[in-house]
Amino acid sequence: MSLKTILILIPLLPLLAAAVAGLLRNQVGRAGSHWVTILGVAISFALSVYVLYLQMYQGLGTQNISVYTWMVADGIKFEIGFLIDHLSSLMMVVVSFISFMVHIYTIGYMADDPGYQRFFSYIALFTFSMLMLVMSNNFLQLFFGWEAVGLVSYLLIGFWFDRESAVYAGLKAFLVNRVGDFGFLLGIAAVLYCFGSMDYFEVFAAAPGIEGQSVSIIPGVEWQWITVICICLFIGAMGKSAQAPLHVWLPDSMEGPTPISALIHAATMVTAGIFMVARMSPLFELSEAALSFVMLIGALTAFFMGLVGIVQNDIKRVIAYSTLSQLGYMTVALGVSAYSAAIFHLGTHAFFKALLFLGAGSVIIALHHQQDMRYMGGLRKQMPITWITAWVGTLALIGFPFFAGFYSKDAIIEAVHASSRWGAGVAYWAVLLGVIVTSFYSFRLLYLTFHGKPRYTVDVGAGHHPPDGVLQHAPKESPLVVTVPLILLAIPSIVIGYLTIDPVLFTGWLSDSITVLPQNDVLAAVGEHFHGPTAMAQHALQTAPFWLMLGGFVLATLVYMVRPALAGTLAQRFPRLHALLENKFYVDELYQKLFIGNTLRIGNGLWKKADAGLIDGWLVNGSAKLVGSLSARVRTWQSGFLFQYAFAMIIGLIGILAIWVML
């Protein structure tokens, strides 16, 4: 089998599986839908691993393969093709593996859902869309994958369309991403205008040639074309990767089933923006202004979204705000030109965040879809596998030495510290203080869910919809189709950072995919002090992030284990701060007032004045009334008396003669 055929099969198999599960759902049934999609994604994962193996051990170089040309207009080719290098092959493995685990897990989580086949069709289609995005070799295919993952995520977030909250969350995600995608489309249009090509290699090769060229967007203010392109592209990343202020859709997307929370928030849709900026590094490296903008947006998101996670009670929303914060870390890394560190954290984060989401889903199954942590507690005895894997995911997330997140997160913090870019000092303090915040909300989730005394009761005779805190059956460990993916995700959450930090960050494994100018190479400075993953972990005791992480652990233990009443006391003592965090800095309310409220007022005004008033009132109803009025007047002439008709004819004839005489 040729390499081209293999590359075509990798995205095509999930697409075919999605078509079978969706269009033939009645013919294949529930079992058939999950078997065909799992098999399609499993083969896709195996082929992705094979491509990565060829890249790592068989010396396979960068492959820029054109599948077919869609059309040629004015010398510009619009084609479907694949760019296979170390970056794309790594992303293919991460995406397909996480999707594979999610597919297996879904068998247990969605077992009783009437939309079983439809859900499997959607997640397979999502996998196809993401693979097309990361494998693309041109901006047209990138945009196709970009929009496809947005569309399918809308369908998945609003999967339970009989719930008003789910419909609202799906619509919110769709609309917010349209804002980002508008900027993204402008960036692609600017690329086409400046370079006359959609092909990555052609654009990257020509990029240095437009340095110094400017455009006057606002009269009297000149912008460098390369800065305009990069900022527009990054606005698209802000939407997909949920960076402030376009982050508001991601927490609400928890209304979708838990498996899609893992698929969207771990390794796929939300990391599309991170991947895109890393792929566009030859462009971003030419604009210091754009990189500073990226860095500061990431710093803002990393710190403040972590703070919001401290006060959330929904177990999935805590993990969602954690995702926002970690995406901020990746974005900061991109902003200081540490693209490899961003991709490294993307990879490690994919495993332990998928583990945490699926672990939360396991808890939700056991508690009969209860998601409020205030009605949990003491589950470690009933759910030992979920509890242990949740600890693994938590230790990886907080950056405990030797766990995956330790290597990637500390590398980002050190890279920001080594940067001299404008604003790097602010970004450094944001990612540094974010460590204690991450540790605090992570252990808060663990303690409220698995430790302490149970805050629920079991009442076998409870009604069909028991009140919060009342269960019809005692919680128990989830079935193997749920726990096996947890175990398989826990393993890389421990070891993947230790095994890959050196090649990914310091020996140039991603150098065929990422461009960094010598003066911006902060990872080279960090690498001077790197003496292996073991030495790095041993050195952690002498670093600020370790002690801040430990401080978050101690604080969470004090508040939620030693003195559980202290949390309520602090909320009462600092009501304004608690309200600020609980209401997510009132960003949603601000958008509601500035945009949604004004849009509704404009719409209502146009409806009343233009539609009902002018169109219906004057044009439609007015013309009808005019015809009716004229008809009523004309009818008075139809009396049926012959002398009146003769008289009218004589008067008309006299009038005609008078006009003829005057002319």
Order of alpha helices (4+ residues) and beta strands (2+ residues): alpha-alpha-beta-beta-alpha-alpha-alpha-alpha-alpha-beta-beta-alpha-alpha-alpha-alpha-alpha-alpha-alpha-alpha-alpha-alpha-alpha-beta-beta-alpha-alpha-alpha-alpha-alpha-alpha-alpha-alpha-alpha-alpha
